[in-house]
Amino acid sequence: MNANVISFGGAVVGEHLAEEIVRAFVDAKYLAQPADAELIAKIDALEPDNPEQHDNPHFFDRENDLWAQGYYHD
């Protein structure tokens, strides 16, 4: 499991640097470490598996509709 996350401030990082950061992040190889098992177990425990989301192209329809209506803000 690769549970890496990336974030950076859009007002601080320019467009080209952001592209380089994302490219490096996506191209990086995940190297599992023994200590990762504990963190992965914590992530897995956050929410149980939901079989309804497996291969379901409509799983996020409600959230997408709410986004389109302006309910969520970025």
C-alpha positions in Angstrom: 0.0 0.0 0.0 1.2 3.4 -0.9 -0.4 6.1 1.3 1.8 9.0 0.4 0.1 12.5 0.2 1.4 15.6 -1.4 0.4 19.3 -0.7 1.9 22.7 -1.2 0.7 26.3 -1.2 -0.4 27.6 -4.5 0.4 31.2 -3.5 4.0 30.2 -2.7 4.8 27.6 -5.4 4.8 28.8 -9.0 3.2 26.8 -11.8 6.4 25.3 -13.2 7.8 24.4 -9.8 4.4 22.8 -8.9 4.6 20.7 -12.1 8.1 19.6 -11.2 7.1 18.7 -7.7 4.1 16.6 -8.9 6.2 14.9 -11.6 8.9 13.9 -9.0 6.2 12.7 -6.6 4.4 10.6 -9.2 7.7 9.1 -10.6 9.0 8.3 -7.1 9.3 4.6 -6.2 7.6 3.4 -3.0 10.0 1.5 -0.8 8.1 -0.3 2.0 9.7 -0.1 5.4 8.9 -2.3 8.5 7.6 0.8 10.4 5.0 1.3 7.6 2.9 -1.6 8.8 1.8 0.3 12.0 0.8 3.4 10.0 -0.9 1.3 7.3 -2.9 -0.5 10.1 -4.0 2.9 11.5 -5.1 4.1 8.0 -7.0 0.9 7.4 -8.8 1.2 10.8 -10.1 4.7 10.0 -13.0 3.3 7.9 -14.0 -0.2 7.1 -14.1 -1.4 3.5 -17.3 -0.4 1.6 -18.2 -3.0 -1.0 -20.6 -0.5 -2.7 -17.6 1.5 -3.9 -15.9 -1.4 -5.7 -16.2 -0.9 -9.5 -19.1 1.4 -9.0 -18.9 4.4 -11.5 -21.7 6.1 -9.7 -20.3 6.0 -6.1 -19.5 9.7 -6.0 -22.5 10.9 -8.0 -24.1 12.6 -4.9 -20.9 14.4 -4.0 -20.4 15.5 -7.7 -23.9 16.9 -7.8 -23.3 18.8 -4.5 -20.1 20.2 -6.0 -21.9 21.3 -9.1 -24.5 23.1 -7.0 -21.8 25.0 -5.1 -22.1 23.1 -1.8 -18.4 22.4 -1.6 -15.8 25.1 -2.0 -12.1 24.9 -3.0 
